[in-house]
């Protein structure tokens, strides 16, 4: 994630470069995340769910017998959790090492999940059009994509008529922030609106680990709330639910956050001043 990373520059990035750079970065995270994502608990407890999916069960509704695709699924813990709620799951990710790890976890847990290696913009070619009842996108996904309108069209093309999109995502205000100043105040330093991308160096990931990432460079993109809404509307989706939240599922600002008691983190002081994440549902017309 861009939060808690050092910005190298804000020069435009060639789209071919962003894919290669971000793929290498996510490949380099896999071995670390395999140690920090409670995989042994997934293997030993057939009903165990990731904290993200577990907390969103009331919002997700009944997934039994639905065809669901999880875009940007990484090593598949949320994907597996959705399958444990009764859905037929497909996971898609640009990182080959992530896909390999996700497949191993599914086999270990005795759950049938189709995993496909592809970037999001190639999802329709890789999976087929109008195959799914639900497109699921988890936390920290849209910030890796340069064109939100293109993403929304992919979502619409993957869904059957009447199918739905579900997102829990970091708020665009969050992605625009730098670490709090010594006086505790936050500053919006990075773009809120869609831009050509910002290059960051992120030597660590969001789980505790020793050593630096082998591929620490990332290219991040932000998309304002209106840009996301307009993209979905233009693609023929109707937004049916939108909520902003004061909490996150990772500790983005260790000096300023505390455990929220529900598997996430919130600001220790004045939590009402910043939206940190949001959930959104939309339906294909």
C-alpha positions in Angstrom: 0.0 0.0 0.0 1.2 3.6 -0.6 0.5 4.5 3.1 3.7 4.3 5.1 5.9 4.2 2.0 8.4 6.7 0.7 7.5 8.5 -2.5 10.3 8.4 -5.1 8.6 10.7 -7.5 5.3 11.5 -9.1 6.4 11.3 -12.7 4.0 9.6 -15.2 4.6 5.8 -15.4 4.3 3.8 -18.5 1.4 1.3 -18.2 3.7 -1.6 -19.2 6.1 -0.6 -16.3 3.3 -0.5 -13.7 2.3 -4.1 -14.3 5.8 -5.5 -14.3 6.8 -3.4 -11.2 3.7 -4.3 -9.2 3.8 -8.0 -10.2 7.4 -8.3 -9.0 6.4 -6.6 -5.7 3.5 -8.9 -5.0 5.6 -12.0 -5.9 8.1 -10.9 -3.3 5.4 -10.6 -0.6 4.1 -14.2 -0.9 6.6 -16.0 1.3 6.2 -13.4 4.0 2.4 -13.4 3.8 2.3 -17.2 4.0 3.7 -16.8 7.5 1.5 -13.9 8.5 -2.0 -14.8 7.2 -3.0 -17.6 9.7 -2.8 -20.3 7.0 -2.4 -23.0 9.6 -5.6 -21.9 11.2 -7.4 -22.1 7.8 -6.0 -25.7 7.4 -7.0 -26.8 10.9 -10.4 -25.1 11.3 -12.8 -25.8 8.4 -15.1 -22.9 9.5 -12.4 -20.3 10.0 -12.9 -17.1 7.9 -10.6 -14.2 7.3 -11.4 -11.1 9.5 -12.3 -9.1 6.4 -14.9 -11.6 5.1 -16.0 -12.6 8.6 -17.0 -9.1 9.5 -18.7 -8.5 6.2 -21.0 -11.6 6.3 -24.0 -9.4 7.3 -23.4 -7.2 4.2 -22.6 -10.0 1.8 -25.8 -11.8 2.5 -26.5 -15.4 1.4 -23.8 -16.6 -1.0 -24.9 -20.2 -1.2 -24.7 -21.6 -4.8 -23.6 -18.3 -6.3 -20.8 -18.0 -8.8 -18.4 -15.5 -7.3 -15.1 -14.1 -8.7 -12.6 -12.5 -6.4 -10.5 -10.0 -8.3 -6.9 -9.4 -7.1 -7.2 -12.4 -4.8 -3.5 -12.6 -3.7 -2.9 -15.9 -1.8 -6.6 -16.7 -1.5 -7.5 -16.4 2.2 -10.5 -14.1 1.5 -11.3 -16.3 -1.6 -11.3 -19.4 0.5 -13.5 -17.7 3.2 -16.1 -16.8 0.5 -16.1 -20.4 -0.6 -16.7 -21.5 2.9 -19.9 -19.4 2.9 -21.2 -21.7 0.2 -20.3 -19.9 -3.1 -18.5 -21.4 -6.1 -15.3 -19.4 -6.3 -12.9 -18.2 -8.9 -9.8 -16.2 -7.9 -7.8 -14.0 -10.2 -4.5 -12.3 -9.6 -1.6 -10.9 -11.7 1.1 -12.5 -9.4 2.0 -16.1 -10.4 3.5 -16.8 -7.0 0.3 -15.6 -5.3 -1.8 -17.9 -7.5 0.5 -20.9 -6.7 0.1 -20.2 -3.0 -3.6 -19.8 -3.2 -4.0 -23.1 -5.1 -1.9 -24.9 -2.5 -4.0 -23.5 0.3 -7.3 -24.6 -1.4 -6.0 -28.1 -1.9 -4.8 -28.3 1.7 -8.2 -27.3 2.9 -10.1 -29.6 0.5 -12.0 -26.8 -1.2 -12.4 -26.6 -5.0 -11.5 -23.1 -6.2 -10.5 -22.1 -9.8 -7.5 -19.8 -9.8 -6.5 -17.9 -12.9 -3.4 -15.8 -13.4 -4.3 -12.5 -15.1 -4.3 -8.8 -14.5 -7.7 -7.3 -13.9 -8.1 -5.7 -17.2 -7.6 -9.1 -18.9 -10.2 -10.8 -16.7 -13.0 -11.0 -19.2 -10.7 -12.6 -21.8 -9.3 -15.0 -19.1 -12.6 -16.0 -17.5 -15.4 -15.2 -20.0 -18.3 -12.7 -20.0 -21.4 -12.8 -17.9 -20.2 -15.8 -15.8 -20.7 -14.5 -12.3 -23.4 -13.6 -9.8 -21.0 -11.6 -7.6 -17.7 -9.8 -8.2 -15.8 -9.4 -5.0 -13.0 -6.9 -4.5 -11.2 -6.7 -1.2 -9.2 -4.2 0.7 -6.3 -2.5 -1.0 -7.2 -3.5 -4.6 -8.2 -0.4 -6.6 -5.0 1.5 -5.7 -3.1 -0.8 -8.1 -5.2 0.1 -11.1 -4.6 3.2 -13.3 -8.1 3.5 -15.0 -11.2 3.2 -12.8 -13.6 3.4 -15.7 -11.9 0.5 -17.4 -12.1 -1.5 -14.2 -15.8 -0.8 -13.8 -16.5 -2.0 -17.4 -14.6 -5.2 -16.6 -16.8 -5.7 -13.5 -20.0 -5.1 -15.6 -18.8 -7.5 -18.3 -18.1 -10.3 -15.8 -21.5 -10.0 -14.2 -24.7 -11.7 -15.3 -27.7 -9.3 -15.5 -28.8 -8.7 -12.0 -25.4 -9.7 -10.6 -23.7 -7.6 -8.0 -20.4 -6.0 -7.1 -19.2 -5.9 -3.5 -16.2 -3.8 -2.4 -14.5 -3.2 0.9 -11.7 -0.8 0.2 -9.3 1.7 1.6 -10.8 5.2 1.3 -9.3 7.5 -1.3 -8.6 10.0 1.5 -6.5 7.4 3.1 -4.4 6.8 0.0 -3.8 10.6 -0.2 -2.3 10.9 3.3 1.3 10.8 4.4 2.3 9.7 7.9 1.1 12.1 10.7 3.4 15.0 11.6 5.1 15.2 14.9 2.2 17.2 16.3 -0.2 14.4 15.3 -1.9 16.2 12.4 -2.4 14.4 9.1 -1.5 16.0 5.7 -2.9 15.0 2.3 0.3 14.9 0.3 -0.5 12.5 -2.6 -3.2 12.7 -5.3 -6.8 12.2 -4.3 -8.0 12.2 -7.9 -7.0 9.8 -10.6 -3.5 10.6 -12.0 -0.7 9.0 -13.9 0.5 7.1 -10.8 3.0 7.6 -8.0 6.1 5.5 -7.6 6.9 4.5 -4.0 9.6 2.5 -2.2 8.0 0.1 0.3 10.7 -2.1 1.9 8.2 -3.8 4.3 4.7 -5.2 3.9 1.8 -4.9 6.3 2.6 -8.0 8.3 5.5 -8.1 10.7 8.7 -9.7 9.2 12.4 -9.5 9.2 14.4 -8.1 6.3 13.4 -6.1 3.3 11.2 -7.0 0.3 13.2 -8.2 -2.7 11.2 -6.0 -5.0 10.2 -2.9 -2.9 9.1 -0.6 -5.7 5.4 -0.1 -6.3 3.3 2.1 -8.6 0.0 3.3 -6.9 -3.0 5.1 -8.2 -5.9 6.8 -6.5 -9.5 7.3 -7.5 -11.8 9.8 -5.9 -15.2 8.7 -4.6 -17.0 10.6 -7.4 -14.7 9.0 -10.0 -15.6 5.5 -8.7 -19.3 6.2 -8.6 -19.4 7.7 -12.1 -17.4 4.8 -13.5 -19.9 2.3 -12.1 -22.8 4.3 -13.4 -21.3 4.6 -16.8 -20.8 0.9 -16.9 -24.5 0.3 -16.3 -24.3 -0.6 -12.6 -26.7 0.9 -9.9 -25.1 1.6 -6.5 -27.3 0.1 -3.9 -25.2 0.6 -0.7 -22.3 2.8 0.3 -20.9 3.2 3.8 -17.7 5.0 5.0 -15.8 3.6 8.0 -13.5 4.8 10.7 -11.4 1.6 10.7 -9.0 -0.5 8.6 -7.9 -4.1 8.5 -4.2 -3.2 8.8 -2.3 -0.7 11.0 -1.6 2.0 8.4 -0.2 4.5 11.0 1.3 2.6 13.9 2.1 5.7 16.0 -1.5 6.9 15.7 -3.8 3.8 15.6 -5.1 1.2 18.1 -6.9 -2.1 17.9 -10.6 -1.6 17.3 -11.6 -4.9 18.9 -13.0 -6.3 15.6 -9.9 -7.4 13.8 -9.0 -3.9 12.6 -7.5 -0.6 13.6 -8.8 2.9 14.2 -7.3 6.2 15.0 -6.4 6.5 18.7 -7.6 10.1 18.8 -10.3 12.1 16.9 -11.4 9.1 14.8 -14.3 11.1 13.5 -12.1 13.4 11.4 -11.0 10.9 8.7 -12.8 8.2 6.6 -10.4 5.2 6.4 -12.3 2.7 4.4 -15.7 2.1 2.7 -18.0 -0.7 1.6 -20.0 -0.5 -1.6 -22.5 -2.7 -3.4 -23.7 -2.2 -6.9 -26.0 -4.2 -9.2 -25.8 -4.7 -13.0 -28.9 -3.4 -14.7 
